[in-house]
Amino acid sequence: MNKQFILIGACIGAFTVGLGAFGAHALKAILSATALTTYETGVRYQFYHCIALILVGIIYQAFPSKWLCWSGRLFIVGIVLFSGSLYLLSLLEPSYKWMGAITPFGGVSFILGWLFLVIGVASKK
């Protein structure tokens, strides 16, 4: 599982850089300031968590456990739900405000991912 998390995290990282550049160059002229801030928040949290995913893959080598597997999975789910919903919110701003209801589920996934990381490392002797 560790190699998969590293590979997925690296691929998401490359994709994130592209999304950030797209936002900074192509979307800057199109989106409102509020929508652009929302988009940038999605990019930022996606980037933090692709790095976290790579770290889970590396840490798993020293502390293999189901907790770390779930930590990585939850980071992926969080990226999709949290960042994905923020991208849709910013790009489809007025007509899809209901997408904001999905964002907290992504945030909870991130929090659980971090907590499972703590449990996974702390539970190994």
C-alpha positions in Angstrom: 0.0 0.0 0.0 2.9 2.4 0.7 4.0 2.5 -2.9 0.5 3.2 -4.2 0.1 6.1 -1.8 3.4 7.6 -2.9 2.5 7.2 -6.6 -1.1 8.6 -6.2 0.2 11.5 -4.1 2.8 12.4 -6.7 0.2 12.2 -9.5 -2.2 14.4 -7.5 0.7 16.8 -6.8 1.4 17.2 -10.5 -2.3 17.7 -11.2 -2.5 20.3 -8.3 0.3 22.4 -9.8 -1.6 22.4 -13.1 -4.8 23.4 -11.3 -3.0 26.2 -9.5 -1.5 27.6 -12.7 -4.8 27.3 -14.4 -6.5 29.3 -11.6 -3.7 31.9 -11.5 -3.7 32.5 -15.2 -6.9 31.5 -16.9 -9.5 31.9 -14.1 -8.2 35.1 -12.6 -9.9 37.2 -15.3 -13.1 35.2 -15.3 -14.0 34.5 -11.6 -15.1 36.9 -9.0 -12.6 37.6 -6.1 -14.7 35.4 -3.8 -14.8 32.5 -6.3 -11.1 32.8 -6.9 -10.4 32.6 -3.2 -12.6 29.5 -2.9 -10.7 27.9 -5.8 -7.3 28.8 -4.3 -8.4 27.2 -1.0 -9.2 24.0 -2.8 -5.8 24.0 -4.5 -4.0 24.7 -1.2 -5.7 21.9 0.7 -5.3 19.5 -2.2 -1.6 20.2 -2.2 -1.2 19.8 1.6 -2.9 16.5 1.4 -1.1 15.1 -1.6 2.1 15.7 0.4 0.4 14.0 3.5 -0.4 11.1 1.2 3.2 10.7 0.1 4.3 10.9 3.8 1.8 8.2 4.7 3.3 6.0 2.1 6.8 6.6 3.5 5.8 6.3 7.1 3.9 3.0 6.3 7.3 1.4 5.6 8.3 1.8 9.3 4.8 1.5 10.9 2.7 -0.8 8.6 -0.9 -0.9 9.9 -4.5 -0.7 8.8 -4.7 2.7 10.4 -2.2 4.1 8.0 -4.0 2.5 5.1 -7.2 4.2 6.2 -5.3 7.4 6.7 -4.2 7.5 3.1 -7.6 6.5 1.8 -9.3 9.2 3.9 -6.8 11.8 2.5 -7.8 10.8 -1.0 -11.5 11.0 -0.2 -10.9 14.3 1.5 -9.2 15.7 -1.6 -12.1 14.6 -3.8 -14.9 15.9 -1.5 -13.3 19.0 -0.1 -11.2 20.3 -2.9 -13.5 19.0 -5.6 -16.6 20.6 -4.1 -14.7 23.9 -3.8 -13.7 23.8 -7.4 -17.2 23.2 -8.5 -18.5 25.9 -6.1 -16.1 28.5 -7.6 -16.6 27.5 -11.2 -20.4 27.1 -11.1 -20.8 29.8 -8.4 -24.4 30.9 -8.2 -26.3 27.9 -9.5 -24.6 25.2 -7.5 -24.4 26.6 -4.0 -25.7 23.3 -2.6 -22.3 21.9 -3.4 -21.1 23.6 -0.3 -22.9 21.0 1.7 -20.4 18.4 0.5 -17.3 20.3 1.6 -17.5 19.5 5.3 -17.5 15.8 4.6 -14.2 16.3 2.9 -13.0 18.3 5.9 -14.0 15.4 8.2 -12.2 13.0 6.0 -9.0 15.1 6.3 -9.4 15.2 10.1 -9.9 11.5 10.4 -7.0 10.9 8.1 -4.7 12.8 10.4 -6.1 11.1 13.5 -5.7 7.7 11.9 -2.1 8.6 11.1 -1.5 9.4 14.8 -3.1 6.2 15.9 -1.2 4.2 13.3 2.2 5.5 14.4 1.4 5.6 18.1 0.0 2.0 18.2 3.3 0.5 17.0 5.9 -0.4 19.6 
